[in-house]
């Protein structure tokens, strides 16, 4: 006897949306400006700080990395009711609306939120 068709369809739907693939996803990102700096906040719940890379080009900030797949197998998933969390490789490209002082950039990662402060040049 083969696999239950309903279970097969649920798992295939889950795989196509949530499991790592060649498609990058973009995490929720806020960008705002103060008098002296640009502030970028990126929501990365479940991502280890070691799995985040931040690169600053002239007017482009790139935040990339990977959120690992949760530690369960298809056998453990009896049914699926809602899927909203993306897993796998992510990349966010933020075009900066002002020139920044690259030597003064600082970042912190607390409670799943990456906060990057980019001081504006005079």
C-alpha positions in Angstrom: 0.0 0.0 0.0 1.4 3.4 -1.0 1.5 6.7 0.9 -1.7 8.4 1.7 -2.4 10.9 -1.2 -3.7 13.6 1.2 -0.5 13.3 3.3 1.6 13.3 0.1 0.0 16.5 -1.2 0.4 18.3 2.2 4.1 17.4 2.4 4.8 18.3 -1.2 3.1 21.7 -0.6 5.2 22.2 2.5 8.4 21.2 0.7 7.8 23.6 -2.2 7.2 26.6 0.1 9.2 26.1 3.3 12.2 23.9 2.6 15.5 25.3 1.3 15.6 25.7 -2.4 17.5 27.8 -5.0 15.1 30.7 -4.4 16.2 33.3 -1.9 13.7 34.9 0.4 13.8 38.5 1.8 13.3 39.0 5.5 11.1 41.8 6.8 13.2 45.0 6.9 12.6 48.5 8.2 14.8 51.4 7.1 14.5 54.8 8.6 16.6 58.0 8.9 17.5 60.1 11.8 19.3 63.5 11.6 22.7 61.7 11.8 22.2 58.2 10.6 20.3 55.6 8.6 18.9 52.8 10.7 18.2 49.3 9.2 16.4 46.7 11.2 16.0 43.2 9.8 13.8 40.5 11.4 15.8 37.2 11.5 14.2 35.1 14.3 15.8 31.6 14.5 19.0 32.7 12.6 22.3 32.3 14.4 24.4 35.4 14.5 27.2 33.3 12.8 24.9 32.7 9.9 24.4 36.4 9.0 26.7 38.3 6.7 26.5 42.1 6.3 28.3 43.8 3.4 28.3 47.5 2.7 29.0 48.9 -0.8 28.9 52.6 -1.7 25.1 53.0 -1.6 24.0 49.4 -1.1 23.7 47.4 2.1 23.4 43.6 1.7 22.3 41.3 4.5 22.4 37.6 3.7 22.6 34.3 5.4 20.5 31.2 6.1 17.7 30.2 8.4 18.0 26.4 9.0 15.2 24.0 8.4 13.4 23.0 11.7 14.6 19.7 13.1 11.7 17.5 12.2 11.1 15.0 9.4 8.2 14.4 7.1 7.2 11.3 9.2 6.7 13.5 12.3 4.4 15.9 10.4 1.0 14.3 10.6 -0.9 17.3 9.2 -0.1 20.9 8.4 -2.5 23.7 9.3 -0.5 26.9 8.4 2.8 27.7 6.9 4.3 31.2 7.2 7.9 30.9 8.2 10.5 30.7 5.4 13.7 28.7 5.7 16.9 28.5 3.7 19.0 31.2 2.1 17.9 34.8 2.4 19.2 38.1 1.0 18.1 41.6 1.5 19.5 44.4 -0.6 18.9 47.9 0.7 19.7 50.9 -1.5 20.8 53.6 0.9 19.2 57.1 0.3 22.3 58.9 1.7 26.1 58.5 1.8 27.4 56.8 4.9 30.6 56.9 6.9 31.7 53.3 6.5 34.2 53.5 9.4 31.4 54.3 11.9 28.9 51.5 11.0 27.8 49.4 13.9 25.4 46.5 14.3 23.8 44.5 17.1 21.7 41.4 17.1 19.2 41.0 19.9 16.1 38.8 20.2 16.1 38.0 16.4 16.4 41.6 15.3 19.5 42.8 13.5 19.9 46.5 13.9 22.5 48.3 11.8 23.4 52.0 12.3 25.0 53.7 9.4 26.2 57.3 10.3 25.6 59.7 7.4 28.5 61.6 6.0 28.5 65.4 6.4 
